[in-house]
């Protein structure tokens, strides 16, 4: 396939087709008329047909020249736009950032960051994926996502990790439960309590953290019912089948049929971290991290 005529030649023709006057066209292009004439001749040789009819009195488009003009009149605008878009991508001002999040970041941390990021960087698309913490680690390793909101801590030499929140853990129970009559709950009060927790498939990381906390304080953790989502968990608690444990970031979304009490223990906290690969230096990723890590926490 032959190479198409150069963009400068097409640009020159489009200007002449607009002006239908070589003097004015040469002035617009900042070249002399003889140079412009040679450009048009080279373009006609390249395309293989006459584009213009020129006399001493007027310049007109041939039938082929008119069609060529109509097909290419937007060429320079598209070219200019493509250069601007490519430059924005190369400078990190456009493109895509892939963000994964788990339930504890879904109510405030992630939405606030995405909203703010969209205001500052409207040319960068954010692709969101709900993924449990362990799934995020695998997705980061295989470069399927750029940034992950996950349960921390996460310490690994190949990744950066920034703590975004350290939520107090709350006991959630039905309104008539004896523990809900107290202003706060001690960890010892949970010995032997029937707990309703998320299943290991979706809530594995949180379950492991809770198990460690209970075990390190010599309290048995008794899980009587498992559920896979937050609505089911709260429904089961509200029905009086047991108690559950939630981070502070979620307690505002629990509804009216349950009550919450803080668990009085300095270690009963849930950490949310933002994690990304050290080798990921893409502009969109760096800009999202900057926004997400600089948001002021709500009070």
Secondary structure, DSSP 4 states (H G I P E B T S, - for coil): -PPPPPHHHHHHHHHHHHH--HHHHHHHHTS-HHHHHHHHHHHHHHHTS--EEE-SS-EEE-HHHHHHHHHHTTHHHHHHHHHHHHHHHHTTSSEEEEEEE-HHHHTTHHHHHHHHHHHH-TTEEEEEEE--HHHHHHHHHTTS-SEEEEES----TTEEEEEEEEEEEEEEEETT-GGGGSSEEEGGGGTT--EEEE-HHHHHHHHHHHHHHHHHTT----EEEEESSHHHHHHHHHTTS-BEEEEGGGGGGS-SSEEEEEEE-TT-EEEEEEEEETT---HHHHHHHHHHHHPPPP-
